[in-house]
Amino acid sequence: MKTRLTGTLLVSMMLATGAQAGGLERGGYNIDLLFDPGTYAAEATTTYVSPQRKYKDAVDTNRLNGLGSNGIGGGKTSVTDSPDYWVPRVGLKAGWEGVDCMVDYSQPWGIHSKPGADWVGANDNIETKVTSDNYAATCSYKWAMGPGQIRLIGGAFYQEVEGFKERLVAPDFAVPGTGVGRLDLKGDGWGWRAGVAYEIPEYAMRASLVYNSEVNLKDITGTLDLSQVNGRVFDVYGSQKMPDTLELKLQTGIAPDWLAFGSVKWTDWSQLQTIPFCVKGVPSCSPATQITSLDLLYRDGWTISGGIGHKFNEQWSGAVSLTWDRGTSTGILSQTDSWTLGTGVSYTPTKNVEFRLAGVVGILTSGESGAKEYNGRVYGNEVKYSFDNDFVGAISTSVKVRF
């Protein structure tokens, strides 16, 4: 079955489809380049995502903080929350005598929420942004088994995560002034991956199961800038683990030049509940000793995708897919379920060069955010708002060179 070109197209299309997944996911983890049949291969991919999440009917639910319903600049009750963003990925692969290895750079995690200062929820969030950089090395060893070959996969990655949050700080016993406070944070850590795959190249069949470990950011450091509030800047610290993931991917030829594919991924986002940060010098950081926190209250994420690909001729292939991602929000924030439809084309002018273009349109489903109790404390009680079904779109371009 002549389906190899269609199979390589799936990489960029799956990146575009999953770019608006739940939690802090951006590009996630992807090692599909490891399966490229060439002895050497290099690939560069970039994905542009445009989520259109909008809040409406916002209400300031904590009048005790002194803000009333005026916010900073008029107290809007409807705002756009999610700016557009880019997700890059670069990888290199080499193979010899049953061994394949790849190195890659990616940005697996990130989020950018920016409702701004002129809404009634400014005391909850003005802008929150998290970015990541991931540097990985992955190898596999394969040998013949039955009609195909089995492959054992292992690797390690180093991850840097940083971000900030700005919100309006109102007077209370600890903070006597009123102004914008900013929390800046940065941490890093190591992770590992292991997996297994079985392939029958004659039928374009491949099944893979890959586990990516959590990354322990045990030494997160940064500053809490309250210079607009009381003239002070505090050095702070905390810790958090980024989630582990388990992903099953399947593809197989179903007719000459036709390919079916699908995947199921679990992500342990429930690790991220409320993350306390304490002033340096406080011996043990907990909700009881914190000066501030990031409150997420996530649940685990599930992503299920499936589709069909077709090779039109020796140069052109195409594919279409449908993806459901379970929202990770549990009552606060706005990460509800999403449905996305993806399509893509692959153009191979020579056997050594391949260009891919993929696009996605989808729906971010409706819901609301408000106060929620967790471990005896109430979170999300600064503002209440709702949101309708909103549009999300993405486009991904990539080039691969084999040599």
C-alpha positions as CSV (number, residue, x, y, z in Angstrom):
1,M,0.0,0.0,0.0
2,K,1.5,3.3,-1.0
3,T,0.6,5.3,2.0
4,R,4.0,6.4,3.4
5,L,3.7,10.0,2.4
6,T,0.3,10.4,3.9
7,G,1.6,8.9,7.2
8,T,4.3,11.6,7.4
9,L,1.6,14.3,6.9
10,L,-0.1,13.3,10.2
11,V,2.7,14.9,12.2
12,S,2.0,18.5,11.3
13,M,-1.8,18.0,11.3
14,M,-1.8,16.5,14.8
15,L,0.3,19.4,16.0
16,A,-2.3,21.9,14.7
17,T,-5.3,19.9,16.0
18,G,-3.9,19.6,19.5
19,A,-2.6,23.2,19.8
20,Q,-5.6,24.3,21.9
21,A,-5.8,21.4,24.3
22,G,-6.6,21.7,28.0
23,G,-4.4,22.6,30.9
24,L,-1.2,24.4,30.0
25,E,-0.7,22.3,26.8
26,R,0.7,24.0,23.7
27,G,2.7,21.7,21.4
28,G,2.8,18.7,23.8
29,Y,5.4,16.0,23.2
30,N,5.9,14.5,19.7
31,I,8.5,11.9,18.6
32,D,7.0,10.9,15.2
33,L,10.2,12.1,13.4
34,L,11.9,9.0,15.0
35,F,9.9,6.8,12.7
36,D,10.9,8.5,9.5
37,P,12.3,5.9,7.0
38,G,15.2,8.0,5.9
39,T,18.7,7.4,7.4
40,Y,18.9,11.2,8.2
41,A,16.1,13.7,8.4
42,A,15.6,17.3,9.6
43,E,12.2,18.9,10.3
44,A,11.0,22.3,11.2
45,T,7.3,23.1,12.1
46,T,5.5,26.1,13.2
47,T,1.8,26.4,14.2
48,Y,-0.2,29.6,14.6
49,V,-3.3,29.3,16.9
50,S,-6.1,31.8,17.2
51,P,-8.5,31.1,20.1
52,Q,-11.5,33.5,20.4
53,R,-12.5,32.9,24.0
54,K,-14.7,35.8,25.3
55,Y,-16.1,36.3,28.8
56,K,-19.5,37.9,29.3
57,D,-21.9,38.9,32.2
58,A,-18.9,39.3,34.5
59,V,-19.8,40.3,38.1
60,D,-17.4,41.4,40.8
61,T,-18.3,39.0,43.6
62,N,-16.0,40.3,46.3
63,R,-17.1,43.8,47.3
64,L,-15.0,43.5,50.5
65,N,-11.8,44.3,48.5
66,G,-12.9,47.8,48.0
67,L,-13.1,47.7,44.2
68,G,-16.9,47.8,43.9
69,S,-17.7,47.1,40.2
70,N,-15.4,49.8,38.7
71,G,-12.3,47.7,37.9
72,I,-9.5,50.1,36.9
73,G,-11.0,51.8,33.8
74,G,-14.7,51.5,33.7
75,G,-15.5,48.0,34.7
76,K,-16.3,46.1,31.5
77,T,-18.4,43.0,31.9
78,S,-17.5,41.5,28.5
79,V,-13.9,41.0,27.4
80,T,-11.8,38.9,25.0
81,D,-9.4,36.7,27.0
82,S,-7.1,34.6,24.7
83,P,-4.4,36.2,22.5
84,D,-3.1,34.4,19.4
85,Y,0.2,32.5,19.7
86,W,2.8,30.5,17.8
87,V,4.1,27.0,18.6
88,P,7.5,26.0,17.0
89,R,9.3,22.7,16.8
90,V,12.6,21.6,15.3
91,G,14.1,18.1,15.1
92,L,17.0,16.1,13.7
93,K,17.0,12.3,13.3
94,A,19.7,9.7,12.4
95,G,19.5,6.0,12.0
96,W,21.8,3.0,11.6
97,E,21.8,-0.8,12.1
98,G,18.4,-1.0,13.8
99,V,19.0,2.1,15.9
100,D,17.3,5.5,15.4
101,C,17.9,8.6,17.4
102,M,16.5,12.1,17.4
103,V,17.1,15.4,19.1
104,D,14.4,18.1,19.2
105,Y,13.4,21.5,20.6
106,S,9.8,22.2,21.4
107,Q,7.4,24.2,23.6
108,P,5.1,21.7,25.2
109,W,3.5,23.9,27.8
110,G,2.1,27.4,27.8
111,I,-0.9,29.6,28.3
112,H,-1.7,33.3,27.7
113,S,-4.8,34.9,29.3
114,K,-5.2,38.6,28.9
115,P,-8.6,40.1,29.7
116,G,-6.9,43.3,30.6
117,A,-7.2,45.9,33.4
118,D,-10.5,47.5,32.4
119,W,-12.9,44.8,33.5
120,V,-14.6,43.9,36.7
121,G,-12.4,40.9,37.2
122,A,-9.1,42.8,37.2
123,N,-8.6,41.9,40.9
124,D,-8.6,38.2,39.7
125,N,-6.6,38.5,36.5
126,I,-5.2,41.2,34.3
127,E,-2.7,39.0,32.4
128,T,-1.3,35.5,33.0
129,K,1.4,34.0,30.7
130,V,3.4,30.8,30.9
131,T,6.0,29.6,28.4
132,S,8.3,26.6,28.2
133,D,11.4,25.3,26.4
134,N,12.0,21.6,26.0
135,Y,15.3,20.0,24.8
136,A,15.0,16.3,24.2
137,A,17.0,13.3,23.0
138,T,15.2,10.0,22.1
139,C,16.4,6.7,20.7
140,S,14.9,3.4,19.7
141,Y,16.1,-0.1,18.8
142,K,14.1,-2.2,16.4
143,W,14.3,-5.8,15.3
144,A,12.2,-8.2,13.2
145,M,9.2,-9.9,14.9
146,G,6.5,-11.7,12.9
147,P,5.5,-10.0,9.7
148,G,6.9,-6.6,11.0
149,Q,9.3,-5.1,13.5
150,I,9.1,-4.2,17.1
151,R,10.7,-1.1,18.5
152,L,11.7,-0.1,22.1
153,I,11.9,3.6,22.8
154,G,13.7,5.6,25.5
155,G,14.8,9.1,26.0
156,A,15.3,12.1,28.3
157,F,14.4,15.8,28.2
158,Y,15.4,19.0,30.0
159,Q,12.6,21.5,30.5
160,E,12.5,25.2,31.4
161,V,9.2,26.8,32.4
162,E,8.6,30.5,33.2
163,G,5.7,32.9,33.5
164,F,4.0,35.8,35.2
165,K,0.7,36.9,36.5
166,E,-0.6,40.5,37.0
167,R,-3.8,41.4,38.9
168,L,-5.2,44.4,40.8
169,V,-4.3,44.1,44.5
170,A,-6.9,45.6,46.8
171,P,-6.3,46.7,50.4
172,D,-6.4,44.1,53.1
173,F,-4.5,43.5,56.4
174,A,-1.3,42.3,54.6
175,V,-1.4,44.8,51.7
176,P,-2.4,48.3,52.7
177,G,-2.3,50.0,49.3
178,T,-4.1,49.4,46.0
179,G,-2.3,48.9,42.7
180,V,-1.2,46.2,40.2
181,G,0.8,43.3,41.6
182,R,3.0,41.1,39.4
183,L,4.3,37.6,40.2
184,D,7.3,36.4,38.1
185,L,8.4,32.8,38.2
186,K,11.0,30.5,36.6
187,G,11.9,26.8,37.1
188,D,13.5,23.9,35.4
189,G,13.8,20.1,35.6
190,W,14.4,16.8,33.9
191,G,12.1,14.1,32.6
192,W,12.3,10.8,30.7
193,R,10.2,8.8,28.3
194,A,9.8,5.2,27.5
195,G,7.7,3.3,24.9
196,V,7.1,0.5,22.5
197,A,6.0,0.4,18.9
198,Y,5.1,-2.3,16.4
199,E,5.3,-1.7,12.6
200,I,4.4,-3.5,9.4
201,P,5.8,-1.1,6.8
202,E,4.2,-3.1,3.9
203,Y,0.7,-2.1,5.2
204,A,1.7,1.3,6.6
205,M,0.7,-0.1,10.0
206,R,2.1,1.3,13.2
207,A,1.0,1.1,16.8
208,S,2.9,3.0,19.5
209,L,2.5,3.5,23.2
210,V,4.7,6.2,24.8
211,Y,4.9,7.4,28.4
212,N,6.5,10.8,29.2
213,S,7.4,11.3,32.9
214,E,6.5,14.3,35.1
215,V,9.0,17.1,35.4
216,N,9.7,18.2,39.0
217,L,10.1,22.0,39.1
218,K,11.1,21.7,42.7
219,D,13.1,25.0,42.8
220,I,10.7,27.6,41.3
221,T,12.0,31.1,42.1
222,G,10.9,34.6,41.3
223,T,9.6,37.8,42.7
224,L,6.3,39.3,43.8
225,D,6.3,42.9,42.8
226,L,4.0,45.1,45.0
227,S,5.9,48.3,44.4
228,Q,2.7,50.0,43.1
229,V,0.9,48.8,46.3
230,N,3.3,49.2,49.3
231,G,6.6,49.9,47.6
232,R,8.0,46.4,48.3
233,V,9.3,43.6,46.1
234,F,9.5,40.1,47.7
235,D,11.7,37.2,46.6
236,V,9.5,34.1,46.5
237,Y,9.8,30.4,46.0
238,G,7.6,27.3,45.4
239,S,7.5,23.9,43.7
240,Q,5.3,22.1,41.2
241,K,5.4,19.1,38.9
242,M,4.5,19.4,35.3
243,P,2.3,16.5,34.2
244,D,3.2,13.0,33.0
245,T,1.4,11.8,29.8
246,L,0.6,8.5,28.2
247,E,-0.3,8.3,24.5
248,L,-1.5,5.5,22.2
249,K,-1.2,6.1,18.5
250,L,-2.5,3.8,15.7
251,Q,-2.3,4.0,11.9
252,T,-2.9,1.4,9.2
253,G,-3.4,1.2,5.5
254,I,-7.1,0.3,4.7
255,A,-6.9,0.2,0.9
256,P,-4.3,1.1,-1.7
257,D,-3.2,4.7,-1.0
258,W,-5.7,5.1,1.9
259,L,-4.7,5.3,5.6
260,A,-6.8,5.4,8.8
261,F,-5.2,6.8,12.0
262,G,-6.2,7.7,15.6
263,S,-4.8,8.4,19.0
264,V,-5.8,8.6,22.7
265,K,-3.8,10.7,25.1
266,W,-4.0,11.0,28.9
267,T,-2.4,14.0,30.7
268,D,-2.1,14.2,34.5
269,W,-3.3,17.8,34.8
270,S,-4.9,17.1,38.2
271,Q,-1.4,17.6,39.6
272,L,-2.0,21.3,39.2
273,Q,-4.5,22.4,41.9
274,T,-3.4,25.4,43.9
275,I,0.3,26.3,43.8
276,P,1.4,28.3,46.9
277,F,4.4,30.7,46.8
278,C,6.1,31.9,49.9
279,V,8.6,34.6,50.8
280,K,12.2,33.3,50.8
281,G,13.2,32.4,54.3
282,V,9.8,30.8,55.2
283,P,10.9,27.3,56.0
284,S,7.9,25.4,54.6
285,C,5.7,26.7,51.8
286,S,2.0,25.8,52.1
287,P,-1.4,27.4,51.7
288,A,-1.1,28.4,55.4
289,T,2.2,30.2,54.9
290,Q,1.9,31.5,51.3
291,I,2.0,35.1,50.3
292,T,0.2,34.3,47.0
293,S,-0.7,31.4,44.8
294,L,-1.7,30.2,41.4
295,D,-5.1,28.6,41.6
296,L,-6.0,26.2,38.7
297,L,-7.9,23.2,40.2
298,Y,-7.4,21.2,37.1
299,R,-8.7,17.7,36.4
300,D,-6.9,15.1,34.1
301,G,-7.0,15.7,30.4
302,W,-8.1,13.3,27.7
303,T,-7.6,13.8,24.0
304,I,-9.1,11.5,21.4
305,S,-8.5,11.9,17.7
306,G,-9.1,10.0,14.5
307,G,-9.1,10.5,10.7
308,I,-8.4,9.3,7.2
309,G,-5.5,10.0,4.8
310,H,-5.1,9.6,1.1
311,K,-2.2,9.6,-1.3
312,F,-3.3,11.2,-4.6
313,N,-0.1,10.6,-6.5
314,E,3.7,10.5,-6.0
315,Q,3.8,14.1,-5.0
316,W,0.5,15.0,-3.2
317,S,-1.2,13.5,-0.1
318,G,-4.0,14.7,2.1
319,A,-5.7,13.9,5.4
320,V,-8.7,15.0,7.5
321,S,-9.2,14.4,11.2
322,L,-11.6,15.0,14.1
323,T,-10.4,15.6,17.7
324,W,-12.2,15.9,21.0
325,D,-10.3,17.3,24.0
326,R,-11.8,17.0,27.5
327,G,-11.7,20.4,29.3
328,T,-9.6,20.5,32.5
329,S,-11.5,23.3,34.3
330,T,-13.6,22.2,37.3
331,G,-15.5,25.4,38.0
332,I,-13.0,28.1,37.8
333,L,-11.3,29.3,34.6
334,S,-12.6,28.6,31.1
335,Q,-10.9,25.4,29.7
336,T,-14.0,23.4,28.7
337,D,-14.3,20.7,26.1
338,S,-13.2,21.5,22.6
339,W,-14.0,19.9,19.2
340,T,-11.6,20.5,16.2
341,L,-11.7,19.5,12.6
342,G,-8.3,19.3,10.9
343,T,-7.3,19.0,7.3
344,G,-3.9,19.0,5.6
345,V,-1.9,18.4,2.5
346,S,1.6,17.2,1.8
347,Y,3.7,18.1,-1.3
348,T,6.9,16.1,-2.1
349,P,8.6,17.6,-5.1
350,T,11.6,15.2,-4.7
351,K,12.2,12.1,-2.6
352,N,14.4,14.2,-0.3
353,V,12.1,17.2,0.4
354,E,8.5,17.4,1.8
355,F,6.3,20.4,2.5
356,R,3.2,20.2,4.7
357,L,0.3,22.6,5.3
358,A,-2.4,21.8,7.8
359,G,-5.4,23.8,9.1
360,V,-7.9,23.4,11.9
361,V,-11.2,24.9,12.8
362,G,-13.0,24.2,16.1
363,I,-15.3,25.0,18.9
364,L,-14.4,25.9,22.5
365,T,-17.6,24.8,24.4
366,S,-19.6,27.1,26.7
367,G,-19.5,27.3,30.5
368,E,-19.0,29.5,33.4
369,S,-16.5,30.3,36.1
370,G,-17.1,31.2,39.8
371,A,-16.5,30.4,43.4
372,K,-15.5,26.7,44.1
373,E,-14.5,25.1,47.4
374,Y,-11.4,22.9,47.5
375,N,-9.8,21.4,50.7
376,G,-11.9,23.7,52.9
377,R,-11.0,26.9,51.1
378,V,-13.0,28.9,48.5
379,Y,-11.3,29.8,45.2
380,G,-12.5,31.8,42.2
381,N,-14.5,34.1,44.5
382,E,-13.3,37.4,43.1
383,V,-15.3,37.4,39.9
384,K,-18.0,35.3,38.2
385,Y,-18.5,35.2,34.4
386,S,-19.8,33.0,31.7
387,F,-18.8,32.2,28.1
388,D,-20.5,30.9,24.9
389,N,-19.3,28.4,22.4
390,D,-16.3,30.2,20.9
391,F,-14.2,29.7,17.7
392,V,-10.7,28.4,17.5
393,G,-8.5,28.2,14.4
394,A,-5.0,27.1,13.7
395,I,-2.6,26.7,10.7
396,S,0.6,24.7,10.7
397,T,3.4,24.7,8.1
398,S,6.5,22.4,8.1
399,V,9.3,21.3,5.9
400,K,11.3,18.0,6.1
401,V,14.5,17.2,4.4
402,R,15.9,13.6,4.1
403,F,19.5,13.0,3.3
